[in-house]
Amino acid sequence: MTSIRYALALLLVAGSGPALAQQNQEWFVPGQGGQRPQGQPQQQRPPQQPQGQPAQRPPQGQPAQRPAALPPGSPPPTAVIGIVDIPEIQRLSTAFNQVREEIERRRTRLNEDLQREQNGWREAQQALSVQRTQMTPDQIRNRERELQDRITDSQRIFRNRSQAIEQAAQQSLMQIEEALAGVVRQVAASRSVNIVVPRPLVIMNDPGFDLTEEVAQQFNRALRQVNIAPDSDGANPPAAPATPARPAAPAPAQQPRRN
């Protein structure tokens, strides 16, 4: 169900807002020798073929051998196609709208808190510039260090909060994807459909092929609410999502001993 995940992710990620872009803005305190964060290193170009040397070609020799013909197998079943409109199901889904509204609310609050904190940084920098003439060099260095520590700590907190929001969105997306895939399979089985394609890939179809309305109704019955991870205060980075444990490999059979 790759198309389901892709379509759901587009709507969840579309409302990210300017929080991530603002966090990448570099801040520095005046009077620190003009040091700025260093930029990214230049990307290395792949080595070029030396001039005058011919490009390497596959060795010439015997022609490639054709694979041996397989014995005749059973033909595939007759295709019975169903069509599903994922964006329409999203619009009608109570669970998806719940996740989208909650994620947008968290992103909006993150942007507001970030803007408020950045205004505080600017005011502190301006106050320090005005008070420089009335302070000793040691006092200036201490104030600059305190302000820089405040900015660094705040950037870490906002980065952790942003990562937690995106991780909560992805975890919720996985719940929706799994439930929707199961509903699509159930509806398809009830209609004896063995191929389901998304509507954007279809140029023309008869209404009888469309399963969207039935899938949307069954999906709302199956999943009305998603368990969204609680919002983070940013004190710690979000924990990595737990991966399902793989079943242990069976022990090898013991060979009987020969007398």
ChimeraX attribute file (.defattr): number of C-alpha atoms within 10 A of each C-alpha:
attribute: neighborCount
match mode: 1-to-1
recipient: residues
	/A:1	13
	/A:2	8
	/A:3	12
	/A:4	19
	/A:5	18
	/A:6	12
	/A:7	14
	/A:8	19
	/A:9	16
	/A:10	10
	/A:11	14
	/A:12	21
	/A:13	15
	/A:14	9
	/A:15	13
	/A:16	19
	/A:17	14
	/A:18	13
	/A:19	20
	/A:20	16
	/A:21	9
	/A:22	14
	/A:23	18
	/A:24	10
	/A:25	8
	/A:26	11
	/A:27	16
	/A:28	17
	/A:29	21
	/A:30	13
	/A:31	12
	/A:32	11
	/A:33	7
	/A:34	8
	/A:35	10
	/A:36	11
	/A:37	8
	/A:38	6
	/A:39	6
	/A:40	6
	/A:41	6
	/A:42	6
	/A:43	6
	/A:44	6
	/A:45	6
	/A:46	6
	/A:47	6
	/A:48	6
	/A:49	10
	/A:50	8
	/A:51	7
	/A:52	6
	/A:53	7
	/A:54	8
	/A:55	9
	/A:56	7
	/A:57	6
	/A:58	6
	/A:59	6
	/A:60	6
	/A:61	6
	/A:62	6
	/A:63	6
	/A:64	6
	/A:65	6
	/A:66	6
	/A:67	6
	/A:68	6
	/A:69	6
	/A:70	6
	/A:71	5
	/A:72	6
	/A:73	6
	/A:74	5
	/A:75	6
	/A:76	6
	/A:77	7
	/A:78	8
	/A:79	10
	/A:80	13
	/A:81	16
	/A:82	24
	/A:83	23
	/A:84	22
	/A:85	18
	/A:86	22
	/A:87	17
	/A:88	13
	/A:89	20
	/A:90	18
	/A:91	11
	/A:92	16
	/A:93	20
	/A:94	18
	/A:95	21
	/A:96	26
	/A:97	16
	/A:98	14
	/A:99	21
	/A:100	17
	/A:101	12
	/A:102	16
	/A:103	23
	/A:104	19
	/A:105	11
	/A:106	18
	/A:107	22
	/A:108	17
	/A:109	13
	/A:110	21
	/A:111	20
	/A:112	13
	/A:113	14
	/A:114	20
	/A:115	14
	/A:116	11
	/A:117	16
	/A:118	18
	/A:119	12
	/A:120	13
	/A:121	20
	/A:122	13
	/A:123	12
	/A:124	15
	/A:125	18
	/A:126	12
	/A:127	11
	/A:128	18
	/A:129	14
	/A:130	9
	/A:131	10
	/A:132	14
	/A:133	10
	/A:134	9
	/A:135	12
	/A:136	10
	/A:137	11
	/A:138	9
	/A:139	12
	/A:140	18
	/A:141	14
	/A:142	12
	/A:143	18
	/A:144	20
	/A:145	14
	/A:146	12
	/A:147	18
	/A:148	17
	/A:149	12
	/A:150	12
	/A:151	20
	/A:152	14
	/A:153	13
	/A:154	19
	/A:155	22
	/A:156	16
	/A:157	19
	/A:158	24
	/A:159	19
	/A:160	18
	/A:161	23
	/A:162	25
	/A:163	18
	/A:164	23
	/A:165	23
	/A:166	18
	/A:167	18
	/A:168	22
	/A:169	21
	/A:170	19
	/A:171	16
	/A:172	22
	/A:173	23
	/A:174	15
	/A:175	17
	/A:176	25
	/A:177	21
	/A:178	13
	/A:179	14
	/A:180	24
	/A:181	16
	/A:182	15
	/A:183	22
	/A:184	22
	/A:185	16
	/A:186	15
	/A:187	18
	/A:188	20
	/A:189	11
	/A:190	9
	/A:191	14
	/A:192	13
	/A:193	19
	/A:194	14
	/A:195	12
	/A:196	18
	/A:197	15
	/A:198	17
	/A:199	18
	/A:200	11
	/A:201	8
	/A:202	9
	/A:203	6
	/A:204	7
	/A:205	11
	/A:206	7
	/A:207	9
	/A:208	8
	/A:209	15
	/A:210	19
	/A:211	20
	/A:212	20
	/A:213	14
	/A:214	14
	/A:215	23
	/A:216	24
	/A:217	14
	/A:218	15
	/A:219	25
	/A:220	18
	/A:221	12
	/A:222	14
	/A:223	17
	/A:224	14
	/A:225	17
	/A:226	16
	/A:227	11
	/A:228	19
	/A:229	13
	/A:230	9
	/A:231	14
	/A:232	19
	/A:233	12
	/A:234	18
	/A:235	13
	/A:236	13
	/A:237	17
	/A:238	17
	/A:239	9
	/A:240	8
	/A:241	10
	/A:242	6
	/A:243	6
	/A:244	6
	/A:245	6
	/A:246	6
	/A:247	6
	/A:248	6
	/A:249	6
	/A:250	6
	/A:251	6
	/A:252	6
	/A:253	6
	/A:254	6
	/A:255	6
	/A:256	6
	/A:257	5
	/A:258	4
	/A:259	3
